[in-house]
């Protein structure tokens, strides 16, 4: 690699289309990073990711932590510029911003978030954090961890490459439906906030209502219902 003059590897998912699925940027960057380490070529080239799935601080924290040198979150930029063009940013902030200002503020926010994550581990520079793999994998099978995140602790097995492909296939079908005339809706799967039919959370509206009733009225029935709902949700998390 170094002898041929290649100094950077750019991983991009921009060519995603009806006949091409995007691979998660963390998986691709981690796999390339581990391959270069095993072949003793990692110091010869940097790894950059043009990633449409990097948007939150945790996304950057993991992709940097598993060996990526730089990220271009083009989809996040395009979403912010679209929100600005639609007037959503001005409506919320009560002042106008240019697209450059919004993207600059976004980068600053991500940088502060990364610094907060690193500081909790006693790390002050991105150079020391990059590739440190200071994470524990939860819900990933050994075949993914050994190939893409070699050496990472994983005590709870889960998703393997086949299950990962099924998830990617499902998401790709939503983004590129067979009927091109049907509207494409961005679904909220409830990762951050509870959504009916979305990802299971321990603090469901029903559970919180029963807990509040039991605390104010000393009703053992409501407390029992909360316990049943809590146990059911916890078991669903463990089984998946």
N, C-alpha and C positions, 0 to 999 in steps of 0.2 A: 504493500500500500504506500508506504513512505517513498519507496524507490520510484514509483510511478508518478509521484508528485501530488497524490490525492491527500489533501489536508483536512477535508471536511466531508461528512456524510449527511445529506439532508433527507429526512424521512417526511413525506408529505401525503396527506389524504385528500388533496384538492381534486384528484381525478375520480373521486367517488361519483358514481352515476347509476343508471338503471341496471347496467350489466357489471358493475364493479362495487364490491362492498368495502367499507373502510375498516381497517384493523385498529383497535384501540391504541392510541399513541403510547401509552405506558407499556403495553405488551411489546410493541415493535421496538421502542427505544431500549427497553430492558433486554430483549433478545439480542439486538445488535451489540449492545454494550458487553454482554456476557460472552458473545462469540469473539469479539476483539480481545477480551481479556484472556480467553482460553488459547487463542492463537498468538498471543503476545504482540498484538498490534495496536492495543488501545492508546498508547502514548503518541502514536503517529497521526491520529486524525481525531477531530472533534465531531460530536454528534449533535445535529440540530433537528428539531421537529417542527414542522409546519402543521399544527394540530388544530382541528376543528372542535375537538372534545375537551380542550383545556379552557376552563372558565373560572373555576373557584380556586382559592388558595390551596386547598388540599390536592387539587389536580397538579399544580405546579410543584408542591412539596414532594409528591411521590415521583414525578417524572425526573426532577432534579436529583432526588435521593437515590434513584436507580440508574444514574449515569448520564443523563442528557445534559449537554452543555448550554443549550439555548432553545427557547420556544417562541414561535410566532403564532399567537392565538388569533388567527385571521377571522374565525367565525365569531369570536367574542367582539372583535373590532367591528365587524359588519353589523352585528346585532345592536351594538351601542350607537353606531351611526344611523341605523334605521330608526331606533327609538328617538334619536335627536331630530331626525327629519320629520317624524310623526308628531313632534311637539311634546312627547312624554317627559323628556328630561326637563324642559322649561316649565311644564305644568307642576312638576314635583319640587324643583329647586327655586322656582319663582325668578329665574334669571336665565339669560341666553348663554350658551356655550357653543364654541366651534367644535367640529369633529376632532381636530387636533388636541384641543383642551380636554375633551372627554377621554380620549385614548391616553393622554398623559396622566390624567387623574386615575384612570384605571390601573396603569402600570405602577403608579405610586402606591395605590391601595394594595396591589398584589405584593409589592416589595415589602411593605410594612407587615403584611400578613406572614410572609415567608420569614422575616426577621423574628417575628413573635414565635413561630414554630421552632426555628433554630435556637433561639435563646433559651427555650425550655430544656434543651438538651445540652446547653453550655457551649453551643457553636455560634461564632460571631461572623464568620465569612462563608459565602456561598462555595468558595473553593474547597473548604474543609467539609462542607455538607454534601457536595456533589458526589454521588456514588457511594456514600457511606452506608446506605441501606439500613438506616436506623428505624426500621419498621418490623412489625410482625404481621404476616399474612393470615387473614381469617377467612375461611370459606373457599380456599383455593386448593386444588388437587396438587399432589407432588409433581405431576408431569408438567404443569405450568410453572411451578416455582423453580424446579430444577433447571428448566430451560431458559426462563426469562428473568428469574430473581434468585439465582443460585446463592445458597448460603443463608437465605432468609428463613427465620423461624416460622414454622407453620404447624400448629397443634390441632387445628380443626380443619378437616378435609372438606371438600365441597366441589365447586365448579371445575370441570376438566375441559379439555379443548373441544370435545364434542358439544358439551352444554354451552360453552362460550359461542360456538358457531351457531347454535340454535337461537341464542339471544340476538346475535348480530343479524341473522337471517330475518328474525321477526321485526327488528327495528328497521332494517333495510326495506322490508315490505311496506312498513308504515310510511316511510319517506318516499318510496317510489311504488305506489300502488299499481295493480294491474290495470285498473280503470283510470286513465289519465284525466278524465273529466271530474272525478271526485275530488273534493277539497282536501288538502293535506293539513291536518290538525296537529299541533304540537301538544303532545300528551304530558300531563303532570302525573308522574308515578308516585308522588308523595314521599320523596326522599327527605325533604326538609320539613314539610308541614303535612299533617294528616289529610288524606284524600280518600273518599269513599271508593273502595275497590282498588286502592293503591297499596303501597308497601305497608306492612304491618308495623304499628308503633305500640309501645307499652302505654303511652298516655293518650288513649283513644277518648273521644268525647263521652262515650258511654261509661268508660271506666272512671274518668274524672268526675262525672256527675254522681256516680254511686259513692265515690270516696268523699265528696263534699257533703252529700246527704248524711252519710254515716258519721262524719265528724261533727256536724252541727246538731243532728237529732239523736245521736247515739243509737242508730238503728243497726242492729246486727245483720239484718237481711241485706241491706245495701253494702255493708262491709264484706259480707260473704260473696255477693255478686261481683264486687270489685276483685276479690281474690280469685274467683273463677275466671274472670276475663283476663286478669294478669297472667295466671298460669297458662291459659290457652294461648295467649300471644307469645309468651316465653317459649312454650313448646314448639310453636310454629317457627320461631327464629332458630331454635336448636336443630329442628329436623331439616331445615334448608341449608 
